[in-house]
Amino acid sequence: MACTKIIIFGASGDLTKRKLMPALYKVKSLDFEIIGYSRSDLKDTFKDHISKFNVYDEEFLQRVKYISGQYEDLSGLKEYITDKTICYLSVPPSLYLCLITQLLSLKVRKICLEKPFGEDLQCFMQIYALQKENKESNLFFIDHYLYKPMTVAIPVFYKKYEIFKEILQNRYLDSVQIYFKEQLGSEGRAYFEKTGLVKDVIQNHVGEILSTVANTNVVTRTDLLSKANIVHPNECLFGQYDEYKKEVMSQSETETFAMMTITFLEKGWENIPFVVIAGKGMDEKRVECRFEFTESGSKKLIDLLSLINPSEVEEYKHFLKNNSFDNTSLVFNYSPENEVYLEIKLEDEYKKILIFDEQSVLEIMKSKYNDLTDHEIVFDGIIQGKDIGDAKCKEVEYLWRIFDPKLMDLTNKFITYPKGIDLPKEANDLLRKIIKTYRKKR
């Protein structure tokens, strides 16, 4: 029986070197061959090219070959196409339609797409139409944030502890804030300059975090997103850090910061603002979701601690009784802590009370995927025909409709902020305004 052939388009690129090839090496016990394909002339140097970023044994490298060719003409790949061929698109989304159309005509059954899933909603809907017309083939929309330990653990926590469904609702919450902060600036300039922050991380990574943390009823992500309201321009803010134009050597208007507010029609979430805030050139790398509680909600958290971490109950009660604090937050931290905890804001300090430590999160991850992570999970699943829990077509459509990059054309709120800042002043001001507005609606 012929082994699986994995054709990687964009094989000369950074993702292939740093992520895809190391992931394939991790699952090398499976029966497959790799064909790297791109425009670059790397026929004699491709193995050296990928070996600069990872150590591979000779047996694995014997499975790897490279073909140089144009993306508009894939005729040179016909001999490698079987019903077991997997095509992985690690190319700019502007090439997706051209490649997918050709691959479907060649009867490729499995096609994987990296985010962003198209250039815009219109482009994605054309991809979606191709999938509908070719039901014998499958498109896999790969967002590695779906395989982060916290993303995997949250549904387990929600299902195991009903208390989350009870306390995470508009009776007890003021807002939900999702942060995706990066210290890095314009590294990978050409790609980012054309893409911008909304399409680079919000429409995919942040959107998947949103559909995970808001999914207290543990329905499908698609079902939840279908109940999201379209973002209003008045509740958005976009900007660029002050050194960006100099770094890219142009008068660029590409956004490196974005703040967008989403609400849901889902029962229990009415009039709760979900504020997503993402930025490059920030003071730290931090990815987390913060449920901000009202005073009555802060008291209700005693029930959560009593059930999950009873040893902290008395200390928490002591803080409630003896301190004047602004709010209490339930934090699901993806990075750097990879923990779930309460954060109490006191008058001059923060108090942290652990709910689930990193080990608890990683144990759930291991129980589902053993020792595999990110793209290792993707390749292991697709080669063996398993459900990898990738983003579904309708889910991606909703994410494009919710986080429409065209919102930037509808708002005049485009700011400049100092590189290395926590949050721009304008973002803090707008956040307070949004919370106050929705508090009145409740």
C-alpha positions in Angstrom: 0.0 0.0 0.0 1.3 3.4 -1.0 2.4 5.6 1.9 0.9 9.0 2.6 2.5 11.9 0.7 2.6 15.3 2.3 3.1 18.2 0.0 4.0 21.4 1.7 3.4 24.6 -0.4 5.6 27.5 0.7 8.3 25.0 1.8 11.0 27.7 1.7 9.2 29.8 4.3 9.7 30.3 8.0 6.7 28.3 9.2 7.9 25.2 7.4 11.4 25.5 8.9 10.4 26.3 12.4 7.1 24.5 12.9 6.0 22.1 10.2 9.1 20.0 9.7 9.9 19.6 13.4 6.2 18.5 13.9 6.5 15.9 11.2 9.7 14.7 12.7 7.9 14.2 16.0 5.4 11.8 14.3 8.0 10.1 12.1 6.9 6.7 13.3 3.9 7.1 10.9 4.3 6.1 7.2 4.7 9.2 5.1 6.9 11.0 2.6 7.4 14.8 2.4 7.5 16.9 -0.8 8.5 20.5 -0.3 7.2 22.8 -3.0 7.9 26.5 -3.6 9.2 28.9 -6.2 12.7 29.1 -4.6 15.5 27.0 -6.2 16.4 24.8 -3.2 16.5 21.4 -5.0 20.1 20.7 -3.8 20.0 22.7 -0.5 16.5 22.1 1.0 17.6 19.5 3.5 20.4 21.8 4.7 17.9 24.6 4.7 15.6 22.9 7.2 18.4 21.4 9.2 19.5 24.9 10.4 16.5 25.0 12.7 16.2 21.4 13.9 18.3 18.2 14.1 16.9 15.4 11.9 18.3 11.8 11.5 19.2 10.5 8.1 16.3 8.1 7.9 13.9 11.0 8.2 15.8 13.2 5.7 15.6 10.3 3.2 11.8 10.8 3.1 12.2 14.5 2.1 12.4 15.8 -1.4 12.0 19.2 -2.9 10.4 20.5 -6.1 10.7 24.1 -7.4 7.7 25.3 -9.4 5.1 28.0 -9.9 1.9 28.1 -7.9 -0.1 28.8 -11.1 0.9 25.5 -12.6 1.0 22.3 -10.5 1.4 19.9 -13.4 4.8 18.8 -12.0 3.1 17.4 -8.9 0.6 15.0 -10.7 2.7 11.9 -10.0 2.6 12.6 -6.3 -1.2 12.8 -6.1 -3.0 9.8 -4.7 -6.1 9.4 -2.6 -3.7 9.5 0.4 -2.0 12.8 -0.5 -2.2 15.7 2.0 -1.5 19.2 0.8 -0.5 21.8 3.3 -0.7 25.5 2.3 1.9 27.6 4.1 1.6 30.5 1.7 0.1 34.0 1.7 -3.7 33.8 1.6 -3.8 35.6 -1.7 -2.6 32.3 -3.2 -5.3 30.1 -1.6 -8.0 30.3 -4.3 -5.5 29.6 -7.1 -4.0 26.6 -5.3 -7.2 25.1 -3.9 -8.9 25.3 -7.4 -6.0 23.3 -8.9 -5.7 20.8 -6.1 -9.4 20.0 -6.2 -9.2 19.4 -10.0 -6.4 17.0 -9.2 -8.7 15.2 -6.8 -6.7 15.9 -3.7 -8.8 14.7 -0.7 -7.1 16.6 2.2 -6.1 20.3 2.0 -4.8 22.2 5.1 -4.9 26.0 5.2 -3.0 28.1 7.7 -4.5 31.3 9.0 -5.5 33.9 7.9 -8.2 31.8 6.1 -8.3 34.0 3.0 -7.8 37.7 2.4 -11.2 38.8 3.5 -14.8 37.6 3.9 -15.4 37.6 0.2 -12.3 35.6 -0.5 -13.2 33.1 2.2 -16.7 32.6 0.9 -15.2 31.7 -2.5 -13.1 29.0 -0.7 -16.2 27.9 1.2 -18.1 27.5 -2.1 -15.3 25.3 -3.5 -15.6 23.1 -0.5 -19.4 22.8 -1.0 -18.9 21.9 -4.6 -16.3 19.2 -3.9 -17.7 17.3 -1.0 -15.4 14.3 -1.5 -12.5 16.6 -0.5 -11.9 18.1 2.9 -10.5 21.5 3.7 -8.8 21.8 7.2 -8.6 25.2 8.7 -5.5 25.1 11.0 -5.3 27.5 13.9 -2.7 26.2 16.4 -4.4 28.1 19.2 -7.1 25.4 19.2 -4.4 23.0 20.4 -3.0 25.2 23.2 -3.2 23.5 26.6 -5.6 26.1 28.0 -7.9 25.9 25.0 -8.1 22.1 25.5 -8.5 22.4 29.3 -11.3 25.0 29.5 -14.1 22.9 28.1 -13.1 20.1 30.5 -13.2 22.5 33.5 -16.6 23.8 32.4 -18.1 20.4 32.0 -16.7 19.0 35.2 -17.6 22.0 37.4 -21.1 23.3 36.9 -20.2 26.2 39.1 -18.6 28.0 36.1 -21.9 28.1 34.3 -23.5 29.5 37.4 -21.1 32.3 38.1 -20.0 33.2 34.5 -23.1 35.2 33.5 -24.4 38.8 33.5 -25.8 38.6 37.0 -22.3 38.6 38.4 -20.0 40.1 35.7 -19.1 43.6 34.6 -17.1 42.6 31.5 -14.9 40.0 29.9 -11.5 41.1 28.6 -9.3 39.1 26.3 -5.7 40.3 25.9 -3.2 39.2 23.3 -0.1 41.2 23.9 3.2 40.8 22.1 6.6 42.5 22.7 7.7 41.7 19.2 7.3 44.5 16.7 7.4 44.3 12.9 9.5 41.1 12.6 8.3 39.3 9.4 7.7 42.8 8.0 6.5 41.9 4.5 3.9 39.5 5.7 2.6 41.7 8.6 2.6 44.9 6.6 0.2 43.4 4.1 -1.9 41.6 6.7 -2.3 43.8 9.8 -3.1 42.7 13.3 -6.9 42.0 12.9 -6.3 39.4 10.2 -3.0 38.2 11.7 -4.3 37.3 15.2 -7.8 38.6 16.1 -9.8 37.0 13.4 -8.3 33.6 14.3 -6.3 33.2 17.5 -8.3 35.7 19.6 -11.6 34.6 18.0 -11.0 31.0 19.0 -10.1 32.0 22.5 -13.3 34.0 22.7 -15.4 31.1 21.4 -13.8 28.8 24.0 -14.0 31.0 27.2 -17.6 32.2 26.4 -18.8 28.6 25.7 -20.0 27.8 29.3 -22.8 25.7 27.9 -20.2 23.5 26.0 -22.0 23.7 22.7 -20.0 23.9 19.4 -17.9 27.0 18.8 -20.0 27.5 15.6 -23.3 27.6 17.6 -21.9 30.1 20.0 -20.4 32.4 17.3 -23.7 32.4 15.5 -25.2 34.3 18.4 -22.5 37.0 18.4 -23.5 40.6 17.5 -21.5 42.4 14.8 -18.8 44.7 16.3 -19.9 48.4 16.4 -17.3 50.9 15.1 -17.9 53.2 18.1 -16.6 50.4 20.4 -13.4 49.9 18.4 -9.9 51.4 18.6 -7.0 50.9 16.2 -3.5 52.2 16.3 0.2 51.8 15.5 3.3 52.0 17.7 5.5 55.0 17.2 8.5 53.3 15.7 6.7 51.1 13.1 6.9 53.5 10.1 10.6 53.8 10.6 11.0 50.0 10.9 9.2 49.2 7.7 10.5 52.3 6.0 7.2 53.5 4.7 4.2 55.7 5.5 2.3 52.6 6.5 -1.2 52.7 8.0 -1.1 49.0 9.0 -2.6 48.5 12.5 -0.3 47.0 15.2 -3.0 47.5 17.9 -6.7 46.7 17.9 -9.5 46.8 20.4 -12.9 45.5 19.5 -16.1 44.8 21.6 -18.4 41.8 21.0 -21.7 40.9 22.7 -23.7 37.8 22.5 -27.4 37.0 22.3 -26.7 33.8 24.3 -28.7 33.5 27.5 -26.7 34.7 30.4 -24.4 36.8 28.3 -26.8 39.6 27.4 -25.3 43.1 27.8 -21.9 41.7 28.8 -19.1 43.3 26.7 -16.4 41.0 25.6 -13.5 43.3 24.9 -10.6 41.9 22.9 -7.4 43.9 23.0 -4.3 42.9 21.0 -1.1 44.7 20.2 2.5 44.4 19.0 5.3 46.4 20.5 3.8 46.1 24.0 5.6 45.8 27.4 5.2 42.0 27.6 4.0 38.9 26.0 0.8 38.0 27.7 -2.3 36.1 26.5 -5.2 35.7 28.8 -8.9 36.1 29.4 -10.2 38.1 32.4 -13.7 37.8 33.8 -14.3 41.0 35.8 -16.8 40.5 38.6 -19.2 42.9 40.3 -19.3 43.2 44.1 -22.0 40.5 44.3 -20.0 38.4 41.8 -16.9 38.7 44.0 -18.9 37.2 46.9 -20.3 34.4 44.7 -16.7 33.3 44.0 -16.7 31.8 47.5 -18.8 29.0 46.0 -16.1 28.4 43.3 -13.3 28.2 45.9 -15.3 26.0 48.2 -15.7 23.5 45.5 -12.3 23.5 43.8 -9.8 25.0 46.3 -11.4 25.0 49.8 -8.1 25.7 51.6 -8.2 29.3 50.2 -11.8 30.1 51.3 -11.1 31.6 54.7 -8.3 33.8 53.4 -10.6 35.0 50.5 -13.4 35.8 53.0 -10.9 37.7 55.0 -10.0 39.9 52.0 -13.7 40.5 51.2 -14.4 41.6 54.8 -11.3 43.7 55.5 -10.3 45.4 52.2 -11.7 47.9 49.9 -10.9 46.6 46.4 -12.1 47.7 43.0 -12.8 44.3 41.6 -12.0 40.6 41.5 -11.0 38.9 38.3 -11.1 35.2 37.3 -8.1 34.8 34.9 -7.5 32.1 32.4 -3.9 32.7 31.5 -2.5 31.1 28.3 0.9 32.7 28.6 3.2 33.0 30.5 1.6 31.3 33.5 -0.7 28.7 31.9 -2.9 28.8 35.0 -6.4 29.7 36.2 -6.6 32.0 39.2 -8.5 34.7 41.0 -6.8 38.1 41.1 -8.0 40.5 43.8 -7.2 44.2 43.3 -6.5 45.7 46.7 -5.8 49.4 47.3 -2.1 49.1 46.6 -1.4 45.5 45.5 -2.8 42.4 43.8 -3.6 39.2 45.6 -3.5 36.0 43.5 -5.5 32.8 44.6 -4.8 29.8 42.5 -7.7 27.7 41.1 -5.9 25.3 38.6 -2.1 25.2 38.4 -0.2 24.6 35.2 0.2 20.9 36.0 -3.6 20.5 36.1 -3.9 22.1 32.7 -1.1 20.0 31.2 -2.5 16.8 32.5 -5.7 17.4 30.6 -3.7 18.2 27.5 -1.7 15.0 27.9 -4.8 12.9 28.5 -6.2 14.0 25.1 -3.1 14.3 22.9 -0.3 12.4 24.9 2.9 14.4 24.4 1.9 16.0 21.1 1.4 19.8 20.7 0.3 22.3 18.0 1.2 21.1 14.5 2.2 17.6 15.8 -1.4 17.1 16.7 -2.5 18.3 13.3 -0.2 15.9 11.3 -0.8 13.0 13.6 -4.6 13.3 13.2 -4.8 14.0 9.5 -2.4 11.2 8.5 -4.4 8.7 10.6 -7.8 10.1 9.6 -8.7 11.3 13.1 -10.9 14.3 14.0 -8.4 17.0 14.8 -11.0 19.6 16.0 -10.0 22.1 13.5 -12.0 25.3 12.7 -15.1 24.5 10.6 -16.2 26.4 7.5 -19.2 28.0 9.2 -17.2 28.9 12.2 -14.6 30.7 10.1 -17.3 32.5 8.2 -18.7 33.8 11.5 -15.3 34.9 12.6 -14.8 36.9 9.4 -18.2 38.5 9.8 -17.6 39.4 13.5 -14.0 40.7 13.2 -14.3 42.5 9.9 -11.1 44.4 9.1 -13.2 47.0 7.2 -14.3 48.3 10.6 -11.1 50.4 10.5 -12.6 52.3 7.5 -15.7 53.1 9.6 -13.9 54.7 12.6 -11.5 57.6 12.9 -10.0 56.2 16.1 -6.5 55.5 14.8 -3.9 56.3 17.4 -0.1 56.3 17.8 1.3 54.8 21.0 4.8 54.4 22.5 6.5 51.1 21.9 6.9 49.1 25.1 3.7 50.5 26.7 1.2 48.4 28.8 -1.9 49.8 27.1 -2.4 53.1 25.3 -4.3 55.7 27.4 -7.0 55.8 24.7 -7.6 52.1 25.2 -8.0 52.4 28.9 -10.3 55.4 28.5 -12.5 53.5 26.0 -12.5 50.4 28.1 -13.9 52.3 31.1 -16.5 54.0 28.8 -17.6 50.6 27.4 -18.0 49.0 30.9 -20.0 52.0 32.1 -22.3 51.9 29.1 -23.1 48.2 29.4 -23.5 48.5 33.2 -26.3 51.0 32.6 -28.0 48.6 30.1 -28.2 45.9 32.8 
